[in-house]
Amino acid sequence: LWKGLTPALVRQVCYTSMSLVIYEPIRGFYGKLLQDKDKSPSYLQRLCAGGTAGALAISVFNPAEVVKTQVQTTVGASVTMREVSARVWAQDGVRGFWAGLWPNVTRTFLVNAAELGTYDEAKSRLVPVLGDGFFAHVAASGAAGFTSACVSTPADVVKTRLMNSAGEDVKQYRGMAHAFSKILTEEGVPALYKGFLPICVRKLVWCAAFFVSYEKIRAGVNSSYSR
């Protein structure tokens, strides 16, 4: 159950940190393009900002995603990050660490748009009703997690298939479009939503833990700076 924990933590900490740092500046940039900058951000602006922040961050940290995916999906004896990195480097060189980049960017754009964008939007609508506290944050997190699971699962399936092919002599898929069409043709629509229930549960738990913790830390930091 904890297989691949170390590469998963490396990927999550680096990618999430960068996404959060650049989200609000990007949201402000889209605000100038899409509407009057004096108005509050629209849902479209939040979705675009969240997706763009995630896509840029994962483009930088795709190697961590490749290593994590192969460590977690290796059958039989467990492998280390070093062993996976050496195998990918020997077979494909630097390019191998960016295997599955486009499906990963697509998937991450959808995930971050759904998570950051939907959370931001839901929070803005819930705070006037529930107050800026725990219940509003949990409810907004639930909306973000469910939306994320619904839109990201097909891209997640394609991304995993492509990343698992890194380092193989014979490639099963030629690219993102080929993988998507082949899975859809040979296995049907249900294959694109394989594992939806555990993904949805994971998203709900992750979003609740992450956003509630984030709001607490942010409030604490803002309070210390305002003194």
N, C-alpha and C positions, 0 to 999 in steps of 0.2 A: 504493500500500500504506500510505502514511502520511497519507492524506487525513483531515482532521479531527483531527489530532494535538493541536492546541492546545485546542480545546473538550473533547476526550476527557480530557486531563490535568487541566483545570480541574474537570470533573465528578468524576473519579476521586479526586483529592486531597481535595476538599471532602467528598464523600459518604463515602469510606472513613474519613477521619479522624474524622468525627462518629460513624459507626457503631461504631468501636473504642472511642471514649471512653465511649459510653453503654451498651455491651454488658454489661459486668460489673455495673454498678448495676441494670440491668434484670433480669439473671439472678438477682441477689439478691432483687429484688422478687418475681419469679415463685417463687423458693424459699420465700418466706413464704406464698404462696398455695397452692402445690401440694404441699408436703411440709414435714417438720421442717427448720428452718433449720440445725440442727446436722449434718445429713447432707450428703454430697457431692451436687452438682447432678445431676439425672437427665437422660437424653437429651431427654426432652420439655421440660424446663426450658430446656435449652440451645437447642433448636430454636425455642421461643417467644421467647427472649431475642434470638437472632440475627435472627429475622424481624422482630420489633418494632423493633429498633435500625435495621435497614436501611430499613424502611418510614417511620420518622420522619425519617431522614436524607434520603431521596430526596424526601420531600414538600417539604422545604425547598429542595433543589437541582434540582427538576424543570426549571426554565428552562434550566439548563446541559445537561440531557439532550435537550430539544427542539432547541436550537441544534446540539448535536453530531450528532444524528440527521439533521437536514436538511443540514448541511454534508457529511456522509459519503455521503448517498444522492442528492445532486443530480447529475443527468446532464448531461454536457457541460462547459462552462467552470466552473471552481471558483468558489465563493463564499466570502466572508469571514464571520466571526461577526457583524460589524456589519451586513452586508447582510441576513443571515438574520434578525437581531433586528429590523431596520427593517421587513422584509416582514411578519413575524408581528405586530408592533405595529400596522402600518397596517391589516392585515386584521381582526385579532381583538382588539387591545388587550392589556391585562394578562392576560386570560383565556387568550389564545393560548399564553402561556408555560407554562401548566399543562395544555396539551392532552395527552391520554393519561395523566392522573395516576393514575386507578384501575388500569389495566393495568400501569402502571409500578410502583405501590405493590405490586400483587399479585406481579408478576415479581420485584421486589426483596425482598419478604418471603420468597419461595421461595428466591431465590439466597442471601440472607444466612442464612436458617435452615439451608440445606444447607451453606454454606461455613463460617460461624462455628460453628454448632451441631454439625455433623458433625466438623469439625476438633477442636473442644474435646473431644467425646466420644471420637473415635478416639485422640487424644493421651493421654487419661486411661487408655485401655486398653492402649496400646502402650508407654508409658513404663515400666511395671513390667517389661516383657519386654525392651525394647531400650535402656532408659535414656533420660534426658531429653537427647537429643542430635540430631544431624543426621538419622540414619536414621529415628527415630521421627517427626520433624517432616515429612520427605519423604513417608513412608508415610501419615501422617494427612492431608497435603495432597492426595495422590492420591485418597483416599477422598472428601474434601470436593469436589474438582474434578469427579469423575465424577458424584457425587450431584447437584451443582448443575446440571450440563448436562442431566441426565435430567429434572429437575423444572421447570426454568426455560425450556426452549426454546419450548414453546407460548405462554407468556405473552410471551416475547421477540418472537415473530412478530406477535402481536396488538398489542403496544405499538408496534412499528416502523410497522405499517400506520397506526395512529391518529395517531402523531406526524408522519408524512409528510403527513397530510391538513391539518395546521395551516397556515393561510394560503391554502387553496384556496377558490374560490368555491362549488364543489359538493362536499359531503362524501360520501364513498363509504360511510362507516359512521356510525351514529347513536351508538354507544358500545361499551363493552367486550364486552357480551353479544352485541350485534348483529354485531360484527366476528368474534367467535369462532364464532358459529353460521353466519355467511355463509361464512367460510373453510372450516369443516368440511363444510357442505352442498355448496358449489360446487367445492371443491378436494380434499376428503377429508382423512383423518388425516395422510398423509405431508406435506401442506402445513404442518401445525403443527410438524413436526419438520424443516422445511427448513433445511439447513445444520447439522445436528446434529454431524457429524464435525468440521468446523473449530471449532465452538463447544466441543466436548469437548476437543479438542487445546488450544485457547486457555485453557480453564478449568484443565486440568492444569498447563500451563506457568505460568499466572498464579498459581495457588494455591501451587505449589511455590516460586516466586520470592518471593511476598509473605509467606507464613507463615514460611519459613526466615529471611528478612531480619528480619521482625518479632520472631521469637524471639531473634535475635542482638542486635538493638537493645535489646529489653526486658531481656535479661540484662545488657547493658552498662550501661544506665541504673540498674537495680537494684543492680548491683555498686558503681557510683559513689556511690549514695545510702547504701549500707550501710557505707561507710568512716568 
